[in-house]
Amino acid sequence: MINRNREISKYAFLFVVVAAFISNILKLVARPTTGWDHDIYCKAAEAWNAGLDPFITENLGLKLSYTYPVLFLSLYQYVCGIRFVFIYIDALLLIAITWLLVRKLSSDWVIATPFMLLGYNSAYSNVESGNLGIIEAFLLVLGIVAAINHKKWCSLFLVPMSFLKVVPAVMVIPLWLSNIKWKDRFVQVFIFICGVGSLVFANYFLSPGLFFSFIKQATGGYSNQHSPISEMDSNASNPTVIIFLKNLSIMIYSQFWLPVFLIFIVGLGCLTYWVWKSTIRFEKEPLYKICWSYLLILLWIPRLKPYALILLCVVMVPILSKLPKRFSISILLLTIFHRVINGTKTNPWWELISNNTAIYTMIAVLILMTLRWREHRFSIASTAEAK
């Protein structure tokens, strides 16, 4: 009877989670406009087909700029005629990611499903904006699956992910660390570099002029228009730990902020080392070594958008699946409510504090998971000694 009640509770919980996610999606479908990133991609494709430079914001007639290579437009232009096509793509990929986490990465479906749908509101952020974050997450999962199956070409899945967005290039590091043999590590990196280089060459071959325009736009070379480099400010739209620490240092001591910033960086380094020593250093299973490495890397990425937090959910799920469900659900609730006090305030201190709640939860989740993982490991070790 107890087991039956538990099963009913599981399905009831998952029903509420799925219903909550679907209700939010239906609200988005009912709005008159589609996702703004999707609109940018399609406007850029129109400008490109008309012989205009898609990296010039004026050619799009929008406030935001197109920031991806032209090679992406040559593919995406074919789906622009389908209204809300990104919602269908995201839904299918969320199902695929969850299935891969459960069947291929030993995750608990009761943990995987709610985290992928609601964790850090990242899936909603992707659907709301029409961004590519879920595609990145799908490629990341495929890379991890290939890595734990000792496929030397596993880093190949990260090639399109890193080509579309420069920052995720560092995501190859955990896959590199997952190999014990140095030869295999160099093979991974070589495949990754050759893959990205091939895409860069293909983009240049497609349009040399627009290739350099893409570089100029991405690095802020065009004045008075939006670019990734101009978004290097930590807030609710960019939950980035390093930039937050820089902003906090300036707020504390504007004239000599650098020494304060360096102190914070040392503290972040100490936290990273503690997690590495407590989890990664002696971890024998490649899956958990990779996942913990990703958790640490995401602390150091210089630009992390809300929809990119879905990568954080992906690597948290296998670890949380090994821990007590009550603890995992508590972590889920912490991630869901991370933006409850975000908003523009008149007081600059309150604005800095309230607009960066995702950062606090990232660090809190990392610490809490590390403590529980240490406890889990000690419990396993004690059981093994008793036998």
C-alpha positions in Angstrom: 0.0 0.0 0.0 2.9 2.4 0.9 4.6 1.6 -2.4 1.4 2.2 -4.3 0.9 5.6 -2.6 4.5 6.5 -3.5 3.9 5.6 -7.2 0.7 7.7 -7.2 2.5 10.6 -5.6 5.3 10.4 -8.3 2.8 10.5 -11.1 0.8 13.3 -9.5 4.0 15.3 -9.0 5.0 14.8 -12.6 1.5 15.6 -13.9 1.7 19.0 -12.0 5.1 19.7 -13.5 4.2 18.9 -17.0 0.9 20.8 -16.7 2.7 23.8 -15.4 5.1 23.8 -18.3 2.4 23.2 -20.9 0.3 26.0 -19.5 3.2 28.4 -19.8 3.8 27.3 -23.4 0.1 27.8 -24.3 0.4 31.4 -23.0 3.3 32.0 -25.3 1.4 30.5 -28.3 -1.5 32.9 -27.6 0.7 36.0 -27.8 0.7 37.9 -31.1 4.5 37.8 -31.6 6.9 34.9 -31.7 10.2 34.5 -29.9 12.5 37.5 -30.4 15.6 35.4 -31.2 13.6 33.5 -33.8 12.5 36.7 -35.3 16.1 37.9 -35.5 17.2 34.7 -37.3 14.4 35.0 -39.8 14.9 38.7 -40.4 18.6 38.1 -40.9 17.8 35.4 -43.4 15.6 37.8 -45.3 18.3 40.5 -45.3 20.9 37.9 -46.5 18.7 36.7 -49.3 18.1 40.3 -50.3 21.8 40.9 -50.6 22.1 42.9 -47.4 24.5 42.4 -44.5 22.5 40.6 -41.8 25.0 41.7 -39.1 23.9 45.4 -39.5 20.9 45.9 -37.2 19.4 48.6 -39.4 19.0 46.0 -42.2 16.8 43.9 -39.9 14.5 46.6 -38.7 14.9 45.4 -35.1 16.5 46.6 -31.9 18.6 43.5 -31.5 21.3 42.3 -33.8 22.0 38.9 -35.5 25.2 37.4 -33.9 25.6 34.0 -35.5 27.6 32.9 -38.6 25.9 33.1 -42.0 26.2 29.3 -42.4 23.5 29.0 -39.7 21.1 31.2 -41.8 21.5 28.9 -44.8 19.8 26.2 -42.7 17.4 28.1 -40.5 15.8 30.0 -43.4 13.9 26.9 -44.4 11.9 26.8 -41.1 11.1 30.5 -40.8 7.7 30.0 -42.6 6.4 27.7 -39.8 4.9 29.7 -37.0 6.3 28.9 -33.6 8.5 26.2 -35.2 11.0 26.5 -32.4 8.4 25.4 -29.9 8.0 22.1 -31.8 11.7 21.7 -32.0 12.2 22.5 -28.3 9.5 20.1 -27.2 10.9 17.2 -29.3 14.5 17.9 -28.0 13.3 18.2 -24.4 11.7 14.7 -24.7 14.9 13.4 -26.4 17.2 14.9 -23.7 15.1 13.5 -20.9 15.1 10.0 -22.6 18.9 10.1 -23.0 19.4 11.2 -19.4 17.2 8.3 -18.1 18.2 5.5 -20.5 21.8 6.3 -21.3 23.0 8.3 -18.3 21.5 6.4 -15.5 19.2 9.2 -14.4 15.9 8.9 -12.4 13.0 10.0 -14.6 11.3 11.6 -11.6 14.3 13.9 -11.3 15.1 14.3 -15.0 11.6 15.4 -16.2 11.0 18.3 -13.7 14.5 19.6 -14.0 14.5 19.7 -17.7 11.1 21.4 -17.8 11.3 23.7 -14.9 14.9 23.9 -13.6 16.2 27.5 -13.6 13.2 28.3 -15.8 15.7 27.7 -18.6 13.4 25.6 -20.9 10.8 28.3 -20.6 13.4 31.0 -21.4 14.4 29.1 -24.5 10.8 28.7 -25.8 10.0 32.3 -24.8 12.9 33.7 -26.8 13.1 31.2 -29.6 16.8 30.6 -28.7 19.1 27.7 -29.5 19.9 26.7 -25.9 17.9 23.4 -26.0 19.8 22.4 -29.2 23.1 23.1 -27.3 21.8 20.9 -24.4 20.9 18.1 -26.8 24.4 18.2 -28.3 25.9 18.3 -24.9 24.0 15.2 -23.8 25.0 13.3 -27.0 28.6 14.3 -26.3 28.5 13.0 -22.7 26.8 9.7 -23.8 29.6 9.2 -26.4 32.2 10.0 -23.8 31.1 7.5 -21.2 31.0 4.9 -23.9 34.7 5.7 -24.7 34.1 7.1 -28.1 37.2 9.0 -29.2 35.0 11.3 -31.5 32.7 12.3 -28.6 33.9 15.9 -28.8 32.5 16.1 -32.3 29.0 16.8 -30.9 30.4 20.0 -29.3 31.6 21.4 -32.6 28.3 23.0 -33.8 27.5 24.0 -30.3 30.8 25.9 -29.9 30.6 27.3 -33.5 27.3 28.9 -32.9 28.4 30.3 -29.5 32.0 31.0 -28.8 31.9 30.6 -25.0 30.8 26.9 -25.0 34.1 26.0 -26.6 35.5 25.4 -23.1 32.9 22.7 -22.7 35.3 20.3 -24.4 37.6 20.3 -21.3 35.5 17.8 -19.2 35.5 15.4 -22.1 39.2 15.8 -22.4 39.6 15.1 -18.7 37.4 12.0 -18.9 40.1 10.2 -20.8 42.9 8.6 -18.7 45.3 8.2 -21.6 47.0 11.3 -22.9 46.8 10.0 -26.4 43.0 9.9 -26.2 42.9 13.4 -24.7 44.9 14.8 -27.6 42.7 12.9 -30.1 39.6 14.6 -28.5 41.0 18.1 -28.7 42.4 17.5 -32.2 38.9 16.4 -33.5 37.3 19.3 -31.8 39.7 21.9 -33.2 39.5 20.4 -36.7 35.7 20.4 -36.5 35.4 24.0 -35.5 38.1 25.0 -38.0 36.2 23.2 -40.8 33.0 25.1 -39.9 34.9 28.4 -39.8 36.4 27.6 -43.2 33.0 26.7 -44.6 31.6 29.9 -43.4 34.4 31.9 -44.9 34.0 30.0 -48.2 30.3 30.7 -48.2 30.9 34.5 -47.9 34.3 36.0 -47.0 32.9 39.5 -46.6 30.1 38.4 -44.2 32.5 36.2 -42.3 34.6 39.2 -41.3 31.4 41.2 -40.7 30.3 38.4 -38.2 33.7 38.8 -36.4 33.3 42.5 -36.3 29.7 42.4 -35.0 30.5 39.7 -32.3 33.4 41.7 -31.0 31.6 45.0 -30.8 33.2 46.5 -33.9 30.0 48.1 -35.0 29.1 51.1 -32.9 25.7 51.8 -31.5 24.3 48.4 -32.0 23.8 45.3 -29.9 26.5 42.6 -29.7 27.6 39.8 -27.3 30.6 41.8 -26.1 28.2 44.7 -25.1 26.3 42.4 -22.8 29.2 41.8 -20.4 27.2 42.9 -17.4 25.9 40.6 -14.7 22.1 40.8 -14.1 19.0 38.7 -14.5 19.7 38.5 -18.2 23.3 37.4 -17.8 23.7 35.3 -14.6 27.5 35.3 -14.8 29.5 34.9 -11.6 32.8 36.6 -12.6 31.1 39.7 -14.0 28.9 39.9 -10.9 32.0 39.8 -8.7 33.5 42.6 -10.8 30.4 44.7 -10.4 30.3 44.0 -6.7 33.9 45.0 -6.3 33.3 48.3 -8.1 30.3 49.0 -5.8 32.4 48.3 -2.7 35.4 50.3 -3.7 35.2 52.0 -7.1 38.6 53.6 -7.1 40.6 50.5 -6.2 38.1 47.8 -7.3 40.8 45.5 -8.8 42.3 44.3 -5.5 38.8 43.6 -4.1 37.9 41.7 -7.4 41.1 39.6 -7.1 40.1 38.7 -3.5 36.7 37.5 -4.8 38.4 35.5 -7.6 40.7 33.8 -5.1 37.6 32.9 -3.1 35.9 31.5 -6.2 39.1 29.6 -6.9 39.1 28.2 -3.4 35.5 27.1 -3.8 36.4 25.4 -7.1 39.3 23.6 -5.6 37.2 22.4 -2.6 34.6 21.0 -5.0 37.2 19.4 -7.2 39.0 17.9 -4.2 35.7 16.7 -2.7 34.1 15.2 -5.8 36.2 15.1 -9.0 39.6 14.2 -7.8 38.8 10.7 -6.7 35.7 10.1 -8.8 36.2 6.9 -10.9 33.0 6.9 -12.9 33.5 9.1 -16.1 29.8 10.2 -16.0 30.1 12.0 -12.6 33.6 13.3 -13.3 32.3 14.9 -16.5 29.1 16.3 -14.8 31.0 17.8 -11.9 33.6 19.3 -14.2 30.8 21.1 -16.2 29.3 22.4 -12.9 32.6 24.0 -12.1 33.2 25.4 -15.6 29.8 27.1 -15.7 31.0 29.1 -12.6 33.8 30.6 -14.7 32.1 31.3 -18.0 32.2 35.1 -18.8 28.8 35.3 -20.4 25.9 33.0 -19.4 22.3 33.8 -20.5 19.2 32.5 -18.8 18.4 30.0 -21.5 22.0 28.6 -21.2 21.2 27.5 -17.7 19.6 24.4 -19.3 23.2 23.1 -19.6 23.4 23.4 -15.8 20.2 21.3 -15.5 21.6 18.6 -17.8 24.7 18.0 -15.8 22.9 18.3 -12.5 20.4 15.5 -13.2 22.7 12.5 -13.2 24.3 13.6 -9.9 21.0 14.4 -8.2 19.6 11.0 -9.4 22.1 9.3 -7.0 21.0 11.4 -4.0 17.8 11.2 -1.9 14.7 12.4 -3.8 13.7 14.8 -1.1 17.0 16.6 -1.4 16.8 16.7 -5.2 13.2 18.1 -5.1 14.4 20.8 -2.7 17.2 21.7 -5.1 14.6 21.9 -7.9 12.4 24.3 -5.9 15.5 26.4 -5.2 16.2 26.7 -8.9 12.5 27.4 -9.8 12.2 30.4 -7.5 15.6 31.9 -8.2 14.1 34.9 -10.0 11.3 35.8 -7.6 12.9 39.1 -6.5 14.5 40.2 -9.8 13.6 43.6 -11.1 14.9 47.1 -11.6 15.1 49.0 -8.4 15.9 52.7 -7.6 18.7 51.7 -5.2 21.8 50.5 -7.1 22.8 48.1 -4.3 19.3 46.5 -4.2 19.3 46.3 -8.0 22.7 44.5 -8.0 21.6 42.1 -5.3 18.1 41.4 -6.6 19.0 41.0 -10.2 21.6 38.2 -9.6 19.6 35.6 -7.7 20.5 33.0 -10.2 24.2 33.4 -9.2 23.4 32.8 -5.6 21.4 29.6 -6.4 24.2 28.4 -8.7 26.7 28.6 -5.8 24.3 27.4 -3.2 23.3 24.4 -5.3 27.0 23.6 -6.0 27.9 23.7 -2.2 24.8 21.7 -1.1 25.3 19.0 -3.8 29.0 18.7 -2.9 28.2 18.2 0.8 25.6 15.6 0.0 27.8 13.9 -2.6 30.6 13.6 -0.1 28.2 12.1 2.4 27.0 9.7 -0.4 30.6 8.7 -1.2 31.5 8.1 2.5 28.3 6.0 2.9 29.4 3.8 -0.1 32.9 3.5 1.3 31.6 2.5 4.8 29.3 -0.1 3.3 32.2 -1.6 1.2 34.4 -1.8 4.3 31.7 -3.5 6.3 31.4 -6.2 3.7 
